[in-house]
Amino acid sequence: MLEELVIRNFALIDSLTVSFEDGLNILTGETGAGKSIIVGALSFLLGAKADTDVIRTGSEETGVSAVMKVKSSNADAVSWLGERGIELEDDHLIIRRTLKTNGRGNIYIQNVPVTRNDLADFTAFLFDLHGQHNHETLLKKESHRRYLDRFAGLEDETAAFNQIFIDLSEKRKAMESSLASERDREARLELLQYAVEEIDHVNPKIGESRELEAEAGRLSDFEKLAGLVTQAAGALCDDESSIIALLRKTKNVLETASGIDTALTAIAQRVDALFYEAEDITEEFRTYQDHLTYDPQRLEEAEERLALLYRLKKKYGADEEEVLAYKTRAEAEIETLSQSEESRDKLKADIKALEKDMFERAGIISKKRNDAALVLGKKIGEILGSLGMPNARFDVSVAGKGQGPAGLICGPWGADDVEFLISANAGEPLKELSKIASGGELARVMLAIKTVLAGADTIETLIFDEVDTGIGGEVALAVGDYLVKIGKIKQIFCVTHLASIAVRADNHLKVEKNTDGERTVTTVSVLREDGRRQEIARMLAGDSAGSAALAHADDLLAKYKS
């Protein structure tokens, strides 16, 4: 859930902080006031591509940040964060994105830097932005199967199927490796065994090269180092004018002087402390100096060891960690290649059993998907009719992947390709959701889908920018009803020009564009009581002071008071 949005130097926005609540957050304002800028800033924060045109004129950098709450039930988001070591703080996180005029920028989730693609992937688990053809999870075909399975209650079954699919894939790979030609297998075994023996013989340690290079460098420059140490010793403690000698003399003088004038006591104490600190430093330095010896044999050993490590890295990896990882992979492959005929027979039996189980599960899942697809398509179609699209047809296509030599062709989640298709008008063929031309129609389709899937969909915040395009009357009332219905379990962020939708808000925000001197600035304010009454009156009649418009606004607000 989006709790707070901070926008700085974005388009016409100078500096803006907006707070949002649970339920239905409505954004209204005059045409051109900057509502689309708020949505653009949100889109920027969610990972959309952006160029430097969004940076406010006269500024060097734009930045958008947000405080978000992530529910523990949002398993996809929590898992994504866990895989990257990003921790929530009391179920909250902060996302920040900046862009400079040179085209460079930074993105952070908490304090962890991420790429723009990472940001888009993660925020797709939290947000759907409708009305513009970007950042809409439901436009991505790969998400349709997941939504249908959630609607059908198939998530546990598909998760179990996925594990079988993974196990089967691994065993098939093992079998392919095991059945390689004997000559190739022996040659590969010999090569891998030699590599493992060579690495074992050298026995590299992670970070060892860096330590040896530092030690060899120190020993190679020993003469220079020893000279510098001698100079430092003279300045610190060996010469008559050394730091220690001067501090001792100053200390004694000030002790006597402070006995005459106590005003010098504090200074004397500080010099006293400085003297003892210098003595401690001198003692540590003496210890270092006493142990500073030149060992040509150790230099030779370090250089020989570095040569061995260099040869290993040249063959097996860029550093010791990669070399050891190569060894681990080689040992695993050796074990696979060394399997006996008996092991291969067991592999064959395991593969056959897994295939039988997978095909049976795939058939059961396909049957349940097809049954659920009919119900889901019908429910969405009915809602579209009440949203001003009476001739729309919505179809949840469940198409089999076909047959292979061993049986059904299966993917990681079953034997089906699932896709949402729509015909928005009578006589038009079914087509992909992304082919809908009208942003308003697309937003209404998404509203219908989200209404049906509200309980199954883990995305927490929905942003509607064009849901009221080309509608009014009863359709607008229906849109408001559905927004309220979803808003009871989701956070909704909706930009609207219709009073009949705006009066349903749990949190009403007004966007205004003002001129400050020679600069135009967009601001956002939360409307309460009279301010909200006047804004609804303006939306109804273009006049926030007319008695008729105000009376109509009062009627609507009273009717839909939450």
N, C-alpha and C positions, 0 to 999 in steps of 0.2 A: 504494500500500500504506500502511495506517495503521501508523505506528511508535510514536507516543506520543499519549495522550489526557490532557488536563488539564481537570478539572472543578472549578468553584468555586461554592459556594452554590447548588447545583441540587437542589431537593427536599430529601431527607435527607442529601445529600452536602455536607460542610463544605468540605473541600479534598482532592482526590484526583488522583494521577498514575498512569496505567496504561500499561505498555509491552506491545506486541504483537509477534509474530514472524511469519515466513513460515509457510505451512501452516495447520494447524487449531488455532485458538484457542478453547478451551472455557471457558464461564462457568457455574459451578454455585453452589448455595447453598440454604439453607432457603427455603421458600415465604414470601414477604413480606420477604426479606432486602434486596431492592433491585435485583435483576437487571434488572427492567423500567426502573428509573431510569437504569441505564447505557445501555440501548438508547434510552431517551427523550432522554438527553443527546446521544447520537450522532445521533439523528434531528434534534434541534435544530441541531446543527452542520452537518448536511447540507442545511438550508434549510427544514425543516418549520415550519409556523405554530406560534406559541407565545404563551400569555398569561402574565401576571405570576404566576399560581399556581405556576409552576415555580421561582420564586425562594424560596430557603430562608427560613423564617420568621425575622424579625429582621434580615434583610439588605436592603440597598438595591439590589443588583445581582447578577445571576448571569452567569457567563462560562464558555464551553467553547472550548478551543483544541486543535489537533492538529498534529503533525508528520507529513507525508505524503511518500512517495516516488512520483514519477510516471515511469513507464517511457517512454522515447522512442518505443516502438512504439505507445503510446496516442495515435494521430494526432489524434483528436477533442479530447482534453484539451489537447495541446500547441498545436494550432491555436487553440483558444479563448483560451488564455493569450497567445499571440502577437498575436492581434487586439487585445488590450487592453493590450499592452505590459508584461505581467507576466512576469518572468523567474524561471526556476528557479535555485536555487543547489545545484550538485552533484546535480541531479535531485530536489531536495527543495523543499517549500514549507510555509508555516505558514498555517493558517486559524484565524481568531479570530471569535467571535460573542459579544456581550454583550446583556443585556436589563435595563433598570432598572424600578423599581416604577412609574414614570410611563408605562410602555409604550414608551418609546423605547429604541433600542439601536444598536449599531454592528457592522458586519461588514467584515472585512479578509481579503483573500487576499494573502499577503506583507504589504506595507504599503499596498496599494491598496484604498481603500474600494469596496465593491460593494453592490448591492441584494440583498434576500432572493431574489428571482427569479433574479438572476445566480448566486447561490450554489447554488441548487437545480439550475440548468441545468448548472453546471460539475461539481458533485459527482456528477451522474447519469452522467458519463463515468467515474467512479472507483468508485462504490459501487452495490450493490443491497441494499436492506433488505427482507427477507421476513418475513411473519408479521403485519404490520400493513399496511393498504391505503394505504401512502404510500411515496413515493420508490422505487417499484419500476419500473424501466425497462421490464420486460417486460409490465407492465400497460398501457403506452402503445401504442396500435395503430400509431402511426407508426414505432415501433422494430421491429415484426415484419418488415417488408420488409427492413430492414437485416440482421437476424439470419439470415433465410432466404438472402439473397444471400451472406453470409459463409460459411454452411454449404455453399452450392452453388459457392463459388469464383467468384462473379460480380461482385465488387467493381470490378475493372478495367473490365469491360464496362459496368456501370451508370454508372461515372464518365465513360466515353467518351460514353455515351448522354446523360448529363446535360449535357455540354458542347454536344452537338449541339442539345439542347432549348433551351439558353440562347441559342445563336447564332440558331436559328430564331425564337425569341420576339423577339429584338432586330430581326431583319430584317422580321418581320411588323409590328412597331410602326413601323418606318421606312416600310414600304409604306403603312400606314394614314395616316400623316402626309402622305406624298407624294401620296396619292390624295384628299386633302381637296379640297373645291370650290375652283376657281381664285380665286373672289372672296374666300373666307375665307382662302385661302393668301396672297393679295396683301396683304390687310389685316393679317394676322398678321406677314408679312415686314416691312411698313412699321413696325409697332409695335416689333418686335424691333430693326430697324436703327436706329430713332430712339433706343431705349434704349442700344444699344451706343455710338452716337455721343455721346450725352449723358454717359455714364460715361467714355468716352475723353477727352472735352473737359475734364472736371474732373480725371481721372486721380488718383483717390484712392489713398492709401497706407494699409496696415493700421496702425491705432493712431494715425492722424494727428489725429483729432478730440480724443483725450485730450491729446495734446501741445499742440495749439492752444488748448484750453480752459485748460490750465495757464498757457500764456504770456499769454493774454488776461487771465486773472485777475491775474497778476503786474503787468502793465502798468496795469490798471484801478486797482489798489491801490498804485500806485507811491509816492504821497505818504506813505502810512502806512508802507510798506516802507522808504523813505529815512529817515524819522524813527527807526524802530527801529534801522536800521543805524548812524545817528549816535549814538544812545544806547549801542549796543554798542561802538562805537569808543571813546567816552569811557571806558567802564568797562574796556575792554581795554588801551588804550594812549595815549589822547589827554590824559586828565586827570592832574593831579599825583598823585592818589591811585589811579591806574589799577593794574590787576593787574601790568603790566610794571614800573611804577615801584616798586611795593611789593616785587615779587620781586627786582628789581635791588638795592634797599637791603638786603633780608634776605640775599641772596646774599653781598654784600660784608661785612656784619656777621658772618655765620657763618664766612666764610673766615678772618677775623681771630680769631674766638673759637676755632675748631678748631685754630689754631696754638698757642693757650694750653692747650686741653684736647682731646686727640685723641678723647675720647669723643664729641665733636660731629662728627667727620669724616663718619660715615655720613649723618647728618642733613644736613650741609652739601652732600654729594654729591647727595642726593636733591633738595634745593632747587635746586642747580645744574642738574640734569637738568630740573626743572620749569620753570626760567627759560628754558632753550633751547627746550623744547617750546612754551612760551608765545610765544616769539619767532617760531617756525615758524608757529604759528596766526595771529599778528599779520600776518606776511608774506602768508599766503594770504588773510586777511581784507582787507588793503589792496588786493590784486589785485582781489578781488570788488568792493570799494568803488569803485575807480578805473573799473571797467567798468560800474558801475551808472548807467545813463542812461535817461531817459524818451524814448521814441520814439513820438509820437502816430500817425505814419504807419504804423508797424509794427502798432500796436493796430488801426487801421482795416483793414489788410490781413488780419490774423488773423480779425477779426470777419466780413469779407466772405467769406473762405475757409470759415469755419465755416457761414455761411449756405448756401453752395453744397453743402457736404457734407450739411447737414441736409435739403436738398431731395432729394438723391439717396437718403438713408436712408429718407426718408418714402415714396419710391416703390418702392425695390428691396431694402431689407433693414435690419436693426436696427443694423448697423455696417458699416465698410468691407469687412470680410472677406465678409459676406453680399452686399454690393453687387457685389463682384468675382466671387463665385460665380454670381450672377444673370447677369452678363455672359458668363461661360463657358458657362452653359446656353443663353443666348440665341444665342450664336455657333454652338453645335452644332445648335440647331434651325434657324437660318438656313441652315446648310449642307444639312440634310436637306430643307427646304422648297424649296431652290434647285436640287434635282436635276432634271436634264433628263429627257425622255421616254426617252432612251437608258439613263439610269441606272435608271429604273423598270423597263425591260425586263430589265436585268441582275439587279435585285432579284427580279423574278418568277422568273427562271431559277434563281437561287440558292435561293429558297424552295422551288421544286419539287424541286430536287436534294436539299436538306436533308430535306424531307418524305419523299421516297422512302427515303433512308438511315435516317431515324428509324423509319419503319414497319417496314422490314426488320429492324433491330436489335431493335425492340420485340417482334416475333414470335419471334425467336430466344431472347431473354431469357425471354419467357413460357413457351416450351417447356421451357427448362432449369429455370425456377422450378417448374413443375408437376411435373416429374420429381423434383426435389429435395424438394418438399413431401411427396410420398408416402413417401419414405425417412425424412425427418425426423419426420413424424407417427408412423410405425411404431416408430421407435427410442424416441421419448419415451413412447409407449403401453406398450412392453415394460417400460421402467424403472418406470413408474407401477404396473404389475402387481406388481413385486417390492417396491414401497413401500407395500403394503397397500391399493391401489386397483385390484383385479383387474377391475372392471367399467368402468373409466374408458376413454373414447374421446378421443383427441386428434387434432385435425384442423388442418392448415395450409391455410387457404382461400386460393386464388389466383383472384380473380375479375377478369375483364376490365372495363375502364371503359366499354366499348361502342364503337359506331361513330358517327363524325361525317361531315359532308359530304365531307371530304377523305380520310377513312380512319379508322384506329384513333384513339380518343380517348386521348391520352397525357398523363401528368403528367411531372414533372421526372425520375422514375426508371423510367419505362416505362409500359406500358399496363395494369398490374395493381394491384388493391388486395389487399394481403396481410394476413391476420389469423389469429391463433392462437385456436382454439375448443376447448372441452372439454365433455364430459359426464362428470361425476364418478361417477355411479351409473347402474345399468342402468335403461333406460326413460326417462331424462331426455334432452331435446334438447340439441344442441350449443349452447353459449352463450359469451359473452366471458369471458376469464380473470377480469376484475374482478367478475363476477357470482358467483364461488365464495364461498359463505357462510362456510365454515370456514377460519379462519386456518391451522390445521394442514394441511388439504388444499392450500391455496394454497401453503404453504411447500414441500410435497412436490412439487407440480407444478413449482415453480420449481427445486427441486433436480434433478428429472429433466431439465428444459430446459437447465439450466446444465451438467449432466453431458454431454449430447450436444453442446452448443455451446461447451464449455470452451475448445477450441483456437481457435475463431473469434471468441469474445467478448473484447473488449478491456477490459471492466470488470475491475478488479484485485482488489476486495475485496467479498465477499458476506457479508451479515449475516443469520443465521437466528434468529428469536426463538421460533417456535412449531412448529418442524419435527417435534417429538416428541409433539405433542398427539394423544392417543387411540391411540397405537401401543405395541407392546411385542414381545417375542419375536423371531421371525425378521425381522419388518418393521424393528424397531429395529436389528438387526444389519445389515440391508441399507442403512438410512439411514446408519449409521456407515461402511459400505464406500464408499458414494458420496461422503460428505463427505471421506473420506481421498483418494479418487481425484481429486476436484476440488482438494483441498488441495495436491496435488503441483504444480499449476500456478497456483493462485490462493491468495489469503489468505482464510481462512474465519474468521468470528466467529460462534460458535454458543452460544446459551443453551439448556441442556438440564437435565432432571430424571432422565435415564436413565443409569445407570452404564455400560451397554453402549455408549453413545455417548461418554460422558466419558472412558473408558479409551483412546480413539483419539486423544486430544489430543496435539498437539506442544507446546502451551503451555496449562497448566491454571490457571485463575484462580478463586478462591473469593470470593463476595460474602457479607459478613456485616453484620448490623445490631446495633449495640451501644448501650448507654445510658451516656452520659458525664455524670454528675450528673443534671440534669433534661432533657438533650438527647439525642435519638436520632440516631446517626451511622451512615451506611453506609460500609463500607471494602471494599477489594479487595486480595487478596494472591495472589502467585504460589506455587503449590504445588509442592514438590519431594519426591520419595521418600516419607518417612513421612507427611508432611502430605497428600500425594495419596492414599496408601494409606488413610488414615483417612477422607478425604472420599468415596472410592469405597465404603468399607464403610458409611458413613452413608447413601449413596444406595441401597445394596442392602437394608439392613435397618433403617435409622433409628437404628443404634447403631454409633458409630465405634470402640467399644472391645471389642465382642463377638468372641470368638475365631473363631466360624463366619463372621461377616461379613468379618473381616480375612482369613481364609484364602481366602474367595471372591474378595475384592478382589485378593489376591496372584495367584490363578489368572488372573483377567481381565487384570491388568496384564502378567503374564508372557506371556500369549497374544498380546496386541496390542502388545507392546513394539516401538517403531519402530526 
